[in-house]
Amino acid sequence: MFKKFIGGIMDNFKAADFDIKGNMKVKSLQTKFKENFGLTLRIYKGKHFADADATLASLKNATATGADIVIKATMKNKDVIQLFVTSFGLTVNIADATNEHLVPKELTIGQASRGEYDKNAAWYEKTAKQDPSKPKPEKQNESAVSKPPSDKKSVPVADKPQTNGTNKTGGNMAELSVSGKMLVGTFKKKFKEEYGVGVRVYKGKQFADDTATLASVRTEAAPKGGDVKINARMLVGNLEKKFKEEIGITIQVEDKAGKLADDALSLAAVSRG
């Protein structure tokens, strides 16, 4: 209790002049926010992550004020979130340092930074992992026609170093190399064995045939050749983008429940559930 009391006092002096201006780039803001508060700031444009190289002013909608923002450690997370809506018309969420869980909105920035909340609480397990601003559809029957998501404008910041996860046998997750010669079904099986979750593979707007090779389900304009390397540190969004841009294949990673995984989580985090 005394430690929390002292922490609250120190919040009055910590990062008191953290100014956010319209000419600041998304990636610069995210870096400074983490440096100041040890937390991850997720910034969205609509239902997609905002372009990391875009300025806040360029993302501002017509009804927003465009006013500068000052954030202090004593402010509640929900108030900071509202400031971004008012000034720039942007949706933001605040996650922990590892970007795996959203932090409670009722806490102050300082309290969230110090982890002053119960991560084992039922409400936390139920709500904190899922990003409410980016709803995911339920898993569909694989015999049905399924429409892949539209191309994402951006993905989260570069994969961050973190301790490798473990696979379902308890060992370290190895790097998975995927080539065009591999069958769709083989890729899905190896992915599930290594990371403990499913992956959906598409050809056009339908699920790809498990007996087809990955090369055969590429788009016509896709680059030819080259393997894709997958490791547990990769973010889901970055992996899906890598497949799309480098070999022309649309994939979607599932979570433990069979729903679509959060783009901002690493494969290790998704594997842990």
Secondary structure, 3 states (H helix, E strand, C coil): CHHHHHHHHHHCCCCCCEEECCCCEHHHHHHHHHHHHCCEEEEEECCEECCCCCEHHHHCCCCCCCCCEEECCCCEHHHHHHHHHHHHCCEEEEECCCCCCECCCCCEHHHHHCCCCCCCCHHHHHHCCCCCCCCCCCCCCCCCCCCCCCCCCCCCCCCCCCCCCECCCCCECCCEEECCCCEHHHHHHHHHHHHCCCEEEEECCEECCCCCECHHHCCCCCCCCCCEEECCCCEHHHHHHHHHHHHCCCEEEECCCCCECCCCCEHHHHHHC
